[in-house]
């Protein structure tokens, strides 16, 4: 059973990217289709994403992020400026984000091998473990999701997604991320029954996983209590007779 992702007008989404360009590779179609619903947070400064002076690389990557967000009409975005590959040493920065105000938080999937990607997955899961309404949705960057359970039809914005990724000139200079990403989206479309799709997988916070079991336990306790109560009443009637 294929589930298609569709947002309501009042749904609030946060896309968290380990590096500037990950949000466009994994969720570019989402950002282009629903710019008014989405905020973007980038974790790292991107200083190790090139050869040369890290200060120059950081300035260039910040400019590329700005251009990409303007192209996608994303109004609320920021870079937390954590040094590349040091996210796990700066957990306090993520702790300050108000993740619970969002309906959906998008993060890299658990199969990602880059240290910043895998850290972000684990950290956000931990931060949202007691979230009652927020859903975690994982996207694809370096590592495909084996069996996505959620798809977004991006056929109508596929050319724009190519342009969106192309804003990151420093990153596509050596690796043609745009072409490779669009190829994956084309493959995902086969399963979704559309031409192009982004594949995702939903990960429920711990409390939401336990909720059905909790409700079932309460229901059983209630039924047991009612059974004892009825039995007691019957015994009282018999005793009175």
N, C-alpha and C positions, 0 to 999 in steps of 0.2 A: 504494500500500500504506500503510494507516494504522497507525501504531504507538501503542499506549496505554501511558502511563507508569504503572507499578506499582512500589512500593517494597517491598523485603524488610524484615523486622523489624529487621535489624541495619544497614541502610543509613543513612549519616549525610549530612545535607544542610545546606548553608548558603545562606540567602537573603540576598543583599546588596542593600540598597535605597539609592538616592541620597538619598531623602527619606522621612520617616515618612509612610506611606500607600501608597507605591509597592509595598511588599511585599504589601500586602493587595489592591491592584488587580491586580497581575500574578500573584501566587501565593497569593491568599487561600484558594482551594480546597485547594491543597497543604497549607497550614498547618493548615487545619481537619481534613483527612483524616489527616494524619500529624504531629500535634504532637510526638510523642515522637522523631521522626526529625529534626526541624528546629531549627536555631539561626537567629537573625536578627541581622544587623548593619546599622544605619542609618548612612550616611556623614555627613550634615550635620545642623546644629542646627535648620534650618527657619526661621531668623530672618527671611528675606525672603519667607516664605509667607503674607503678610498685610499689612494696613495698620496702622501705629501703632508703638508702642515695640517694638523688636526683642527686648528682654529679656523683655517680657511674652509676645510671640508664641512665643519659645523655650520658656518655662515651660509654656505651654498645649499646645504640640505634644509636648513630652516627656510630659505627662500623658495626651494622646490616645494616644501610642504605648503607654504602660503599660496603658491600658484595653483597647486592641486586642489586645495580647499576652496579657493575662489572659483576654480573651474567647475567644481561639483556643487557650488552654492551652499557650502557648509558654513554656517554663521558662528558656531561655537566650537572652537578647537584650541588645543594648547599642547605644548611640548614640556614635559616634566624635567627635561635636561639632565637626566641621569647619564653618566658616562657609559658608553657602549660596553656591554658584557659585565656590567657591575650592578645590574638591577637587583640581584639577590642581596647586595650589601646596603641597599637603600629602601628597605621595605616600608619605612616610616612615611615615605612620599605617597605610596599607594594607600596607606592607611587613612590619609586625609581626604581621599575621594569619597563622595557621598553616592555610593553605588546603589543604595536601596531606593533612591528616588526614580530609578529607571525600570521600565517594564522588561527590557532586554539589554543584556550586556554581552557584547561580542568579543571573543578572545581567540587566540590561536588554539588549535586542537592539541590533545595530549600526545600525539605522535611526533610533534615538532622536535627536532634535535638541537636547534640552536639554544644556547644557555638562557638567553633573555626570553625566548619564546616559551620554553618549558617552565621557567620560573613564573612567568605571567599566568600561565594556566593554573599552576598549583596555588599561587597566591590569591587569585580572584576566587577560586573555588572555596578557599578557606575563609576569605572575607565575607562571602555570601552564604556561608553554610546555614545561617539562621534566617535568611531572607524569606519572607512569607509570600511575596508576589513576584520578585525579580527572577527572570529566567536567564540562564547562561546558554549562549549559542556559540559554538566553536566553528571557526572558519579555516580555510586551507591556504597555506603559503608555500612552505618548502615540502611539507609532507601531506599527501592526500589522505583524506578520511576513508578508511576501508569501506564503510557502509553508511553514507549520509542518510539521515532520516528526515531531512528538510531541504527543500529546494526553492530558490528564488528565480523566477523567469526573468532573465535580463536581455532577452532577444531585442527588445526595443531600444536598449541603451548600449548595445555591445560595441558600436563604433566609438561612442563617447568614453566607454571604459578603456579602450585602447589609448585614446588621447589622454585620459586621466593618468594612466600609468606612465605615459610618455613625458609627463611633466617632471619626472625624476630622471633627468638627463644623466646625472652622474652615476646612477645605478644601472641604467639600460645601456650604457656605453660599452660595457664588457659582457653583459648578459641581457639578452632580449626577453625581459620578463613579460612584456606586453604580449608578444606572439605566443609564448609558452602558456601564459595564463588563459588567454582566449581559447587555446587548444583544449585545455582542461575544462573550461566552461562549455565548450562544444560537446565534449564527451559527457559531461554531467547532464546536458540537455537530452541525451538519448534516454536516460533513465526517467527524467522528468516529463518526457513527452513534448519537449519544446526544442527550439533550435539551440539556444544557449541558456545555461543556468549556473548559478553559484550553489555549490553543495555545502550543507552545514550539518551539524549534529547538536541536538539539544541535550544539555546536562543539567538536571534538576539539582538545586541546592539540597543539602542533606536534610533539612527540616521538611522540605516538600516531598522528598522520597519517603520519609517516615510518616507523613501525614495520613495516608490511607491506612497504614497499619495502626496508627494511633486512633483513628476514627473507628476502625474495626474493633479494636480492643475496648473502646468506650461503649460501642454498641453491644458487644458481648457482655460486658459488665452490667450494662443497663438491663439487658434481657435476663441475665442471671438474677439481678436484684428483683425484677418484676416477677420472675418465677418463684422466688422465695416468698415474696409478698403475697402472691395469689395462693400459694400452698399454705401459708400461715392463716389466711382468711378462711380457707376451706376447713382447716383443722379446727378453727374457732367455732365454725358453724356446726361441725360434727360434735364437738364437745358440748355445745349448748343443747343439742338435741338429746 
